[in-house]
Amino acid sequence: MSDFDRDEESLARALKRAADAGGRGIVPEPAERVAARGLRRRRRTTAALAACAVCLLAGSGAALGLRLQQSPPALPASTPDTRTPSVPQGSGTPSERPSPSYPAPPPTASATPSLPFGSPPPSPSFSPPEDSGSVTPTARPH
């Protein structure tokens, strides 16, 4: 045998002794602790899957809700003329026209129109009396 083989054998024996000494120092974990660790992992996995399912269902429901939204009502083909009531063709003589079915607007208590929120108040305007004729203002040079 050569010196090389002897060195390898002694190294192999030293490694085996170190492995045996290390193996004897290891104490396995109790089974209860291992089972508890597995149960915690299973709960975390189940919770993650449930959260993913909730997100998937919520997203699908939102997408379906947006897709099923009703479109705005369709506009009429022509705008109705509010000045004269329409009479169907061949429904009697023109003197027998029905009166419009919409009520007259109620009189307002104040002469001031309502303004939208945030708009400035109207400035006072001057109107000449009706019986005095027309008055045209003239500009004076400064």
C-alpha contacts under 8 A as a table, 3 or more apart, distances in Angstrom:
res1	aa1	res2	aa2	distance
1	M	5	D	6.32
1	M	6	R	7.13
2	S	5	D	5.43
2	S	6	R	6.56
3	D	6	R	5.11
3	D	7	D	6.19
4	F	7	D	5.20
4	F	8	E	6.33
5	D	8	E	5.13
5	D	9	E	6.21
6	R	9	E	5.09
6	R	10	S	6.21
7	D	10	S	5.25
7	D	11	L	6.10
8	E	11	L	5.03
8	E	12	A	6.02
9	E	12	A	5.04
9	E	13	R	6.20
10	S	13	R	5.12
10	S	14	A	6.20
11	L	14	A	5.11
11	L	15	L	6.19
12	A	15	L	5.17
12	A	16	K	6.20
13	R	16	K	5.12
13	R	17	R	6.23
14	A	17	R	5.18
14	A	18	A	6.28
15	L	18	A	5.10
15	L	19	A	6.17
16	K	19	A	5.10
16	K	20	D	6.18
17	R	20	D	5.13
17	R	21	A	6.17
18	A	21	A	5.12
18	A	22	G	6.09
19	A	22	G	5.11
19	A	23	G	5.97
20	D	23	G	5.09
20	D	24	R	6.25
21	A	24	R	5.31
21	A	25	G	6.57
22	G	25	G	5.23
22	G	26	I	6.70
23	G	26	I	5.47
24	R	27	V	7.85
29	E	33	R	6.88
29	E	34	V	7.02
30	P	33	R	5.60
30	P	34	V	6.69
31	A	34	V	5.10
31	A	35	A	6.09
32	E	35	A	5.09
32	E	36	A	6.09
33	R	36	A	5.10
33	R	37	R	6.20
34	V	37	R	5.16
34	V	38	G	6.33
35	A	38	G	5.10
35	A	39	L	6.20
36	A	39	L	5.02
36	A	40	R	6.23
37	R	40	R	5.23
37	R	41	R	6.30
38	G	41	R	5.11
38	G	42	R	6.19
39	L	42	R	5.06
39	L	43	R	6.23
40	R	43	R	5.12
40	R	44	R	6.24
41	R	44	R	5.17
41	R	45	T	6.19
42	R	45	T	5.13
42	R	46	T	6.13
43	R	46	T	5.08
43	R	47	A	6.07
44	R	47	A	5.10
44	R	48	A	6.13
45	T	48	A	5.15
45	T	49	L	6.20
46	T	49	L	5.12
46	T	50	A	6.12
47	A	50	A	5.06
47	A	51	A	6.14
48	A	51	A	5.12
48	A	52	C	6.22
49	L	52	C	5.10
49	L	53	A	6.16
50	A	53	A	5.02
50	A	54	V	6.17
51	A	54	V	5.13
51	A	55	C	6.22
52	C	55	C	5.14
52	C	56	L	6.07
53	A	56	L	5.05
53	A	57	L	6.07
54	V	57	L	5.17
54	V	58	A	6.00
55	C	58	A	5.13
55	C	59	G	6.01
56	L	59	G	5.23
56	L	60	S	6.07
57	L	60	S	5.06
57	L	61	G	5.97
58	A	61	G	5.07
58	A	62	A	6.11
59	G	62	A	5.13
59	G	63	A	6.14
60	S	63	A	5.13
60	S	64	L	6.02
61	G	64	L	5.06
61	G	65	G	5.96
62	A	65	G	5.01
62	A	66	L	6.19
63	A	66	L	5.21
63	A	67	R	6.14
64	L	67	R	4.98
64	L	68	L	6.06
65	G	68	L	5.19
65	G	69	Q	6.16
66	L	69	Q	5.32
76	P	79	T	6.51
81	D	84	T	6.33
81	D	85	P	7.24
81	D	86	S	7.81
82	T	85	P	6.72
85	P	99	S	7.76
85	P	100	P	6.28
87	V	91	S	7.21
87	V	97	R	6.87
88	P	91	S	5.84
92	G	96	E	6.51
92	G	97	R	7.87
93	T	96	E	5.51
93	T	97	R	7.32
94	P	97	R	5.60
100	P	103	P	7.99
108	T	111	A	7.06
110	S	113	P	7.66
115	L	119	S	6.64
115	L	121	P	7.86
116	P	119	S	5.94
128	P	132	S	7.52
128	P	134	S	7.47
128	P	135	V	7.11
129	P	132	S	5.82
129	P	133	G	7.73
130	E	133	G	6.49
